[in-house]
Amino acid sequence: MSEKITPSKKIHSLEDARKLAKKRLPKMFFDFVDGASGDEKLCELNSTALDQIRLEPKVLRNVEKRNLSKEFFKIKYDLPFGFAPMGMCNLTWPGADTMLAKESVINNIPTCVSMASSTSLEKMFDLSEGNSWLQLYIFQDEDFVMELLERAEKTGYQVLILTVDVPIQFRRAKDDKNGFTVPFKIGPKQFYDFATHPNWSISTLLYGIPKPMNYETSKKGNKFVRSESRGSTDWDTLKRIRSAWKGKLIVKGVMSQEDAIKIKELGADGIQVSNHGGRQLESATSAINALPLIRKALGKEFPLLFDSGIRSGGDIVRALAFGADYVMIGRPLMYAIGADGAKGLRKILNIIKGELSTTLGLVGLTDINEITSDIIAQKFFKDMKY
Ligand SMILES: Cc1cc2nc3c(=O)[nH]c(=O)nc-3n(C[C@H](O)[C@H](O)[C@H](O)COP(=O)(O)O)c2cc1C
């Protein structure tokens, strides 16, 4: 009897997953995940800048056993990477959030629950057995944000991520062209898009169009409007959040040394260097370019996370060598789920973990915690001494 070829059996690289996701998802939703701001060049630059960091192979080091576990905020994780917050994940597959939560348990890593997630923060905490971190934006209605903080504290969340790089949303041409808005508007164009992607449509329409569940479960009755301005967020907002939140606070979306220093002074516990995967300021520099500068400004001990452009286990090693303590992955998770749901996700995570472990061994190390800029081939970067 011939064995059924499921899509995940065809995934041998991230690009395979991306192509499969592109085929299965309606164009409007693939472009929402894949797209970036303006000319989209920054998204590409994030990855090409990482590629340009070349590592130095080291030989005869006995690298038979390799440790990938890493502590962050004194929490022991099995891997040096976690899942970045992504809103509306369930557009890629019904229950995508749940798949991420389950994988966070299996791999003992953090999963970041977006404010706009399709599953409530309480349910995600439960499903991830406490491995969830909560991500919030600040909207004009701060009372709603404070309500979410109270809910998070009551649920047992220990880590909050405050995303600050979307005071105004940068235009994404493909979203405009596809008529992608939240709340959704389904006209003839979108209907045609769904009809020509029946695998997605049947499963998603049966399961129900995903809703932003942190809003749906709020007592305040706020509605998620993606284009809503967060423009009035400022340093005083950060001070208020800092005094309201007793747990660990990470500020995400920082690309400037000056901002990083001020955020540290205002009492944040960590900073996530990120340009939102190239989805905000189109003309910004690559996130990896900003990382060592921010590390230098904050000193060796300050907890630093990194995202934007990570596409392989090798990229995670590069980011750690450039001064990150912990790394977050974004789009690759959505490509994997969009390609083949939970099976696709498992496959890509196994590929990334394999690459991570192999890269570690081939640079002559047996412990992920030993990575420093010493493993970089280019002298200029090696001399950063991180
Ligand atoms: C589909 C999608 C939705 C996202 N939603 C959020 C969000 O709700 N909150 C947030 O802080 N960042 C969000 N991000 C940004 C990611 O957290 C992360 O910064 C970015 O994806 C990293 O870049 P990469 O995708 O190139 O790895 C989103 C990214 C994508 C692709």
The ligand as a Gaussian input file, in Angstrom:
#p B3LYP/6-31G(d) Opt

LIG

0 1
 C        1.793000      37.760000      11.067000
 C        2.551000      38.543000      12.085000
 C        1.880000      39.085000      13.175000
 C        2.588000      39.791000      14.151000
 N        1.913000      40.274000      15.245000
 C        2.602000      40.861000      16.238000
 C        1.947000      41.251000      17.434000
 O        0.748000      41.072000      17.598000
 N        2.706000      41.838000      18.407000
 C        4.052000      42.058000      18.259000
 O        4.690000      42.584000      19.168000
 N        4.694000      41.693000      17.139000
 C        4.013000      41.079000      16.136000
 N        4.680000      40.663000      15.021000
 C        6.141000      40.829000      14.937000
 C        6.855000      39.602000      15.528000
 O        6.667000      39.505000      16.917000
 C        8.372000      39.650000      15.284000
 O        8.882000      40.871000      15.765000
 C        8.734000      39.493000      13.808000
 O        7.869000      38.585000      13.161000
 C       10.174000      38.978000      13.719000
 O       10.596000      38.921000      12.407000
 P       10.611000      37.574000      11.524000
 O        9.193000      37.278000      11.203000
 O       11.396000      37.996000      10.342000
 O       11.252000      36.491000      12.347000
 C        3.988000      39.985000      14.018000
 C        4.654000      39.433000      12.922000
 C        3.958000      38.718000      11.968000
 C        4.706000      38.121000      10.812000

